Amino acid sequence: MSDDDLLIEQTLAGRSAAFGELVCKYQGRLFNTVVHVAGNAEDARDIVQDAFVQAFLKLESFRHNAAFYTWLYRIAFNTAISHRRSRRPAVSIEQARANTNAEPVDTTEGADAVLLRKERCQQVRDAIARLKEEYRAVVVLREIDGCCYETIAEILDLPIGTVRSRLYRGRMQLLQELKETFAAEETPGH
Amino acid sequence: MNDLPEHELLSAHLDGELTAAEEACVGQFLSENPAARQLLDDLRNVSVTVQALPELRLGEDLSGHVLRQAERAILTGPGKPSIPEPASPPPTRRWQELFRRAVTSRGVAWSGAALAIALLIMLSSSPERQRERDVALAPKPPARDAVATAEAEQQDVAEVAELWAADEARDDRLGVEADPETKSARKEAVTREALNRAAAPAPAAALPPSERPVALPPPPKPELAAPRMAPAMPLDMAEEPPDVPRQPAKPGQLAVEEAEARDNAMAAGELERREAGIPADSPVLLVHCDITPEAAREGAFDQILASQQIVLHDDQAQARRAGRFARSQDADREVGELPGRAKRQLADFDARERHSDGAFDVVLVEATPGQVAATLDQLAQLPDQFLAVSVKPAPGVASQQDLRRFSRAAPPAGRGLEEPKQRLRAAAMPDGQPKPAEEAKATEAAEKQVDKMEQRLSSQAGEGAVPPGRVGSAPMAGRGPQRFGNGRAGYGGAGSLQLGAPQADAVASGRVNGDAKGLAPPESESEPADQYRVLFVLRVVSPDLMTAPAASSIAPAAPSAPAADIDGAAAEPAPAAEAKDDNG
């Protein structure tokens, strides 16, 4: 029995603190993934919290034939999709980055280099945010969270072939976006 | 660049997600196609660029928020867990019902009161008021920590509600039905009275909060229920009329209304809490139960709850088994520090307690009507362990009214009318197995006779007037537990048909063996889905101390019965004895 299974058993037996441990274990990873799907940190936080709440309420329906985090991600992505459709349009992830102070500053790096790196990061995030929703979820799960195709297929309830196809298309769209962005930067006058 | 199937393979090749055959195909494609190699490099760069993004951190621990929100979801309903979840009404109906309630004047009044309560609690809650409370949630996962916290935070509301309930109980005792405006004004007056008390120096707490018996009210606190929307009344209105002599509590008479007032106060407190924002739609059913010391030690009550999937937290169940069941003797000191009316209540309650072992416990559970009915049914089937049961539905909650049938007094006084009922039925159905139509007719006739007998006995025993249409459903001291057949195996069944009031109504309307609300077994699809809270007040009583008057005193009072007659009931022969006399 894995650690997660043990914590789940304890939760179902009435020790809610065990579920708190699961929350602590996965909240960071889930947030880092969901924030790229939700588009902003505030929504991402709400989605992550809602996902954990839903997981807690439906914990008895969890079948142990999948990893807990896969099941949790599935809940989170469904929540994120409905949340994104019903809420305000996503704002820049730059705000999230600023709010979370996510990027540690390399003190050996020059100020210009730091600025450039941050700007590049933001351009990449913006490009991800402009992806079609169906591509974005696959790209984020693969590139940000490092999920294998099978896991992505399980989380998004898609055939593996569709995952492969969407990932390719998403990467191609990103490539196009970033090429244009970087080309514009390198053009004289920028 | 045109999308080719091979290009898609290139992307998967980057991720190492190709089969051996596909890898071979891609290798050949790359070796023959420089553009493919360039594309592969571009895709790799994109992948590396995205993967190089710094991690965004949440910066806070969500576990507390998650558990609290989950608890709220469980309590308020929409996120009801998946475990025993009977069929619920469509969401639209539920919202319509909520809206209908919200727009009524009562709903507006309560909403205002709830808002004020919430603000008061928020402004002045302190940790010292947190007391233990047993709360069992039927559904898993229980997540009880959050429940306990939320309840402790709002505990003080019960104090004012208790004072209000005491006035209500006094009205019942005097047989006076106050009009709604008077009730509202009285509540306001009580509120102000408590505010005045709060302004005075508070008495020192005799016990640390954790050691106080659960049922005892806390010391006066400034947090109060907001007055209801009613004209202000003088403070004196809350006081007992001077021209009404107070009946001293007699041994065996138990001054049951005082204990009920306390329990009702707790329930009213719960209702206040619900009005304050958390669960808005769950009235409290009160169940008094006399339990033998042996059954208490063996955890018989917990076992019954567990059998109905009403889960008590291990810690609390263990705490009860470990002796929290035993009432602290120091509670008497607290009684001495209470203000006048509450002190009298507790003094009378103590008079009652002298007839028991002096131990009691309060268990608050939340369960579906089916679970509650099944629990009460189990209590009814264990008269050797649960000597007497008194069920007090929340006023105006139709689905709870039928549960009165589970009320029964102790065995000596509780067998009252069952024998005559059975004889009457047997006389009406001499063949033993009549046809359905004959059965309905015979049982209806028998029931009418029994109802007449019950009505007469109720009157003689001092239970007061009972509305004609509800004769059968009025609680009676001599009424034994009844099981109602509904044609389902394992839950009564037609063969064990014993008609009570709801069934008598059903018979009268041609619905013999039909499903009556609240009578279905837990797994029934026809039962109401909403959960409500049940407050079990368990009193440890030795069977040898359980005299007939004492037992009869915990039988519930009819809502419309003048309570003054209850006082007189002790002087009259017990209803059961009357029943026996009546039947020779």
Interface residues (C-beta under 8 A of the other chain):
Chain A: T11 L12 G14 S16 A17 F19 G20 E21 V23 C24 Q27 G28 F31 N32 V35 A41 R45 V48 Q49 D50 F52 V53 Q54 F56 L57 K58 L59 E60 S61 I93 A96 R97 T100 N101 A102 E103 P104 C121 V124 R125 I128 V139 R142 E143 I144 G146 C148 Y149 R164 S165 L167 Y168 R169 R171 M172 L174 L175 L178 K179
Chain B: D3 H7 E8 L10 S11 A12 D15 E17 D42 L43 N45 V46 S47 T49 V50 Q51 L53 P54 E55 L56 R57 L58 G59 D61 L62 S63 G64 H65 V66 L67 Q69 A70 A73 I74 G79 K80 P81 S82 I83 K140 P141 P142 A143 R144 D145 A146 V311 H313 D314
